[in-house]
Amino acid sequence: MNYVEKIMKLEELTDRIKKGRTGTQIQLAKEMHTSKTSLNRWFSELKDMGAEIEFDRIMNTYYINNEFTIHVEVTVNDRRQ
């Protein structure tokens, strides 16, 4: 996975968490087409960036307990003629 793909996955994970319907870690990993190990790594990276991620056992979802946003915008200029 290259840098851009990784950042896009982190953004997707953040969006899914903010929607409040992630399910369990296994369910979320399956929906994101990744392993539980990779998902844990992404959680750690988001936490290192300042996201306070927690799991609500009653609602069965992850949530972010602080103001945290990740936004990625990539522009590619093709200079071939």
N, CA, C and O of each residue as an XYZ file, in Angstrom:
324
protein
N       0.848     -1.168      0.000
C       0.000      0.000      0.000
C       0.899      1.238      0.000
O       1.783      1.380      0.845
N       0.656      2.132     -0.965
C       1.470      3.340     -1.014
C       0.919      4.400     -0.072
O      -0.126      4.213      0.552
N       1.631      5.508      0.022
C       1.285      6.567      0.962
C      -0.129      7.113      0.739
O      -0.887      7.273      1.696
N      -0.483      7.394     -0.497
C      -1.796      7.949     -0.816
C      -2.902      6.965     -0.437
O      -3.906      7.362      0.155
N      -2.727      5.697     -0.771
C      -3.726      4.678     -0.426
C      -3.899      4.579      1.093
O      -5.015      4.434      1.592
N      -2.789      4.657      1.813
C      -2.841      4.567      3.270
C      -3.620      5.748      3.857
O      -4.477      5.559      4.720
N      -3.329      6.941      3.401
C      -4.026      8.121      3.896
C      -5.514      8.035      3.565
O      -6.356      8.415      4.378
N      -5.834      7.540      2.384
C      -7.242      7.399      1.996
C      -7.959      6.384      2.884
O      -9.128      6.572      3.222
N      -7.259      5.302      3.267
C      -7.852      4.309      4.177
C      -8.097      4.924      5.560
O      -9.122      4.660      6.188
N      -7.154      5.740      6.025
C      -7.335      6.405      7.313
C      -8.533      7.353      7.265
O      -9.294      7.447      8.228
N      -8.693      8.047      6.152
C      -9.841      8.934      5.988
C     -11.144      8.129      5.957
O     -12.136      8.523      6.571
N     -11.139      7.000      5.239
C     -12.331      6.146      5.178
C     -12.690      5.614      6.561
O     -13.860      5.604      6.942
N     -11.685      5.174      7.310
C     -11.919      4.657      8.653
C     -12.515      5.741      9.545
O     -13.468      5.487     10.281
N     -11.957      6.943      9.480
C     -12.475      8.056     10.268
C     -13.932      8.336      9.918
O     -14.756      8.539     10.810
N     -14.252      8.348      8.633
C     -15.628      8.589      8.191
C     -16.577      7.512      8.710
O     -17.679      7.818      9.164
N     -16.150      6.256      8.642
C     -16.997      5.158      9.126
C     -17.248      5.281     10.633
O     -18.363      5.055     11.105
N     -16.214      5.638     11.372
C     -16.356      5.785     12.821
C     -17.318      6.931     13.129
O     -18.173      6.806     14.006
N     -17.183      8.036     12.418
C     -18.049      9.195     12.677
C     -19.513      8.903     12.363
O     -20.403      9.510     12.959
N     -19.772      7.989     11.442
C     -21.149      7.615     11.127
C     -21.756      6.756     12.233
O     -22.977      6.618     12.312
N     -20.905      6.174     13.092
C     -21.385      5.469     14.269
C     -21.972      4.099     14.047
O     -22.774      3.633     14.856
N     -21.592      3.445     12.970
C     -22.116      2.097     12.723
C     -21.001      1.173     12.241
O     -21.089      0.582     11.165
N     -19.964      1.060     13.044
C     -18.825      0.251     12.615
C     -19.015     -1.228     12.898
O     -18.481     -2.071     12.176
N     -19.765     -1.553     13.934
C     -19.827     -2.942     14.370
C     -18.552     -3.291     15.110
O     -17.807     -2.410     15.540
N     -18.312     -4.567     15.252
C     -17.114     -5.033     15.954
C     -15.885     -4.827     15.083
O     -15.983     -4.473     13.909
N     -14.744     -5.055     15.678
C     -13.483     -4.933     14.947
C     -13.439     -5.895     13.766
O     -12.977     -5.530     12.685
N     -13.911     -7.105     13.963
C     -13.914     -8.098     12.884
C     -14.858     -7.673     11.769
O     -14.518     -7.787     10.591
N     -16.046     -7.182     12.132
C     -16.998     -6.724     11.121
C     -16.446     -5.540     10.334
O     -16.583     -5.485      9.111
N     -15.823     -4.594     11.034
C     -15.262     -3.418     10.383
C     -14.123     -3.789      9.445
O     -14.035     -3.259      8.338
N     -13.255     -4.690      9.876
C     -12.149     -5.134      9.029
C     -12.685     -5.782      7.757
O     -12.165     -5.554      6.665
N     -13.722     -6.585      7.911
C     -14.322     -7.248      6.751
C     -14.908     -6.219      5.779
O     -14.706     -6.317      4.568
N     -15.632     -5.238      6.313
C     -16.230     -4.209      5.465
C     -15.183     -3.372      4.736
O     -15.416     -2.899      3.623
N     -14.036     -3.197      5.369
C     -12.974     -2.393      4.761
C     -11.996     -3.239      3.954
O     -10.991     -2.730      3.456
N     -12.289     -4.523      3.827
C     -11.463     -5.449      3.039
C     -10.008     -5.448      3.517
O      -9.074     -5.297      2.730
N      -9.851     -5.621      4.819
C      -8.518     -5.644      5.398
C      -8.485     -6.625      6.558
O      -9.506     -7.213      6.913
N      -7.329     -6.795      7.137
C      -7.189     -7.695      8.281
C      -7.403     -6.926      9.582
O      -7.324     -5.698      9.620
N      -7.671     -7.663     10.624
C      -7.822     -7.068     11.954
C      -6.505     -6.415     12.388
O      -6.512     -5.383     13.057
N      -5.390     -7.015     12.007
C      -4.070     -6.474     12.334
C      -3.868     -5.108     11.683
O      -3.407     -4.169     12.332
N      -4.214     -4.999     10.392
C      -4.094     -3.708      9.706
C      -5.014     -2.673     10.324
O      -4.631     -1.515     10.492
N      -6.217     -3.083     10.661
C      -7.177     -2.178     11.273
C      -6.631     -1.645     12.602
O      -6.746     -0.452     12.883
N      -6.047     -2.510     13.407
C      -5.447     -2.081     14.678
C      -4.322     -1.091     14.445
O      -4.167     -0.135     15.205
N      -3.534     -1.312     13.400
C      -2.448     -0.398     13.054
C      -3.015      0.975     12.690
O      -2.479      2.004     13.101
N      -4.110      0.983     11.910
C      -4.734      2.251     11.512
C      -5.313      2.972     12.717
O      -5.212      4.194     12.817
N      -5.930      2.214     13.648
C      -6.421      2.825     14.880
C      -5.263      3.506     15.618
O      -5.399      4.636     16.088
N      -4.150      2.825     15.714
C      -2.974      3.386     16.403
C      -2.483      4.653     15.714
O      -2.126      5.627     16.378
N      -2.466      4.641     14.392
C      -2.007      5.818     13.652
C      -2.950      7.001     13.858
O      -2.499      8.135     14.024
N      -4.261      6.739     13.848
C      -5.217      7.812     14.092
C      -5.071      8.347     15.520
O      -5.162      9.554     15.746
N      -4.847      7.452     16.473
C      -4.647      7.873     17.856
C      -3.377      8.714     17.977
O      -3.351      9.695     18.719
N      -2.324      8.334     17.251
C      -1.083      9.122     17.254
C      -1.306     10.520     16.685
O      -0.595     11.459     17.042
N      -2.295     10.659     15.798
C      -2.633     11.963     15.210
C      -3.556     12.775     16.116
O      -3.845     13.936     15.828
N      -4.017     12.170     17.206
C      -4.837     12.901     18.160
C      -6.278     12.428     18.309
O      -7.021     12.980     19.120
N      -6.686     11.426     17.551
C      -8.057     10.919     17.656
C      -8.208     10.092     18.934
O      -7.393      9.217     19.224
N      -9.262     10.386     19.686
C      -9.576      9.610     20.886
C     -10.654      8.597     20.504
O     -11.848      8.883     20.594
N     -10.218      7.415     20.080
C     -11.128      6.379     19.582
C     -11.464      5.414     20.710
O     -10.585      4.892     21.396
N     -12.753      5.197     20.878
C     -13.228      4.282     21.913
C     -14.322      3.391     21.328
O     -14.851      3.660     20.250
N     -14.647      2.329     22.058
C     -15.694      1.410     21.609
C     -16.851      1.449     22.592
O     -16.653      1.355     23.803
N     -18.063      1.589     22.064
C     -19.287      1.578     22.870
C     -19.900      0.188     22.761
O     -20.413     -0.185     21.706
N     -19.850     -0.576     23.845
C     -20.348     -1.958     23.826
C     -21.868     -2.029     23.702
O     -22.403     -2.993     23.155
N     -22.553     -1.027     24.200
C     -24.013     -1.024     24.112
C     -24.452     -0.754     22.666
O     -25.325     -1.442     22.137
N     -23.842      0.248     22.038
C     -24.184      0.610     20.653
C     -23.448     -0.258     19.639
O     -23.779     -0.246     18.453
N     -22.444     -1.016     20.105
C     -21.653     -1.896     19.246
C     -20.980     -1.130     18.104
O     -21.046     -1.523     16.939
N     -20.325     -0.013     18.481
C     -19.641      0.789     17.470
C     -18.470      1.548     18.079
O     -18.450      1.840     19.274
N     -17.509      1.855     17.239
C     -16.421      2.738     17.634
C     -16.898      4.162     17.494
O     -17.788      4.451     16.694
N     -16.307      5.058     18.272
C     -16.613      6.487     18.142
C     -15.367      7.290     18.481
O     -14.458      6.802     19.151
N     -15.342      8.527     18.007
C     -14.239      9.432     18.300
C     -14.737     10.406     19.351
O     -15.733     11.102     19.153
N     -14.030     10.447     20.470
C     -14.470     11.183     21.647
C     -13.892     12.600     21.716
O     -13.859     13.191     22.795
N     -13.442     13.150     20.600
C     -12.945     14.518     20.576
C     -13.146     15.089     19.166
O     -13.580     14.383     18.256
N     -12.830     16.356     19.005
C     -12.936     16.987     17.687
C     -11.737     16.529     16.856
O     -10.617     16.989     17.074
N     -11.969     15.639     15.922
C     -10.887     15.112     15.086
C     -11.393     14.984     13.664
O     -12.470     14.440     13.419
N     -10.608     15.491     12.735
C     -10.953     15.403     11.321
C      -9.701     15.075     10.530
O      -8.614     15.579     10.814
N      -9.872     14.239      9.555
C      -8.798     13.976      8.596
C      -9.409     14.156      7.211
O     -10.448     13.578      6.892
N      -8.757     14.952      6.415
C      -9.247     15.217      5.064
C      -8.066     15.144      4.111
O      -7.013     15.733      4.356
N      -8.258     14.417      3.030
C      -7.198     14.242      2.044
C      -7.688     14.738      0.701
O      -8.798     14.430      0.267
N      -6.848     15.501      0.063
C      -7.142     15.951     -1.299
C      -5.873     15.761     -2.116
O      -4.814     16.283     -1.769
N      -5.989     15.021     -3.185
C      -4.835     14.732     -4.043
C      -5.129     15.243     -5.439
O      -6.181     14.956     -6.011
N      -4.186     16.006     -5.984
C      -4.304     16.512     -7.331
C      -3.116     15.997     -8.133
O      -1.968     16.101     -7.700
N      -3.402     15.443     -9.298
C      -2.348     14.944    -10.166
C      -2.392     15.731    -11.465
O      -3.425     15.808    -12.130
N      -1.266     16.305    -11.808
C      -1.151     17.018    -13.072
C      -0.356     16.169    -14.041
O       0.805     15.848    -13.789
N      -0.972     15.810    -15.133
C      -0.295     15.017    -16.157
C       0.370     15.973    -17.140
O      -0.298     16.647    -17.924
N       1.681     16.016    -17.084
C       2.423     16.961    -17.922
C       2.840     16.376    -19.258
O       3.563     17.014    -20.024
N       2.381     15.150    -19.542
C       2.704     14.548    -20.846
C       1.922     15.252    -21.929
O       0.801     15.708    -21.705
N       2.511     15.338    -23.092
C       1.810     15.990    -24.212
C       1.712     15.054    -25.389
O       1.157     15.422    -26.424
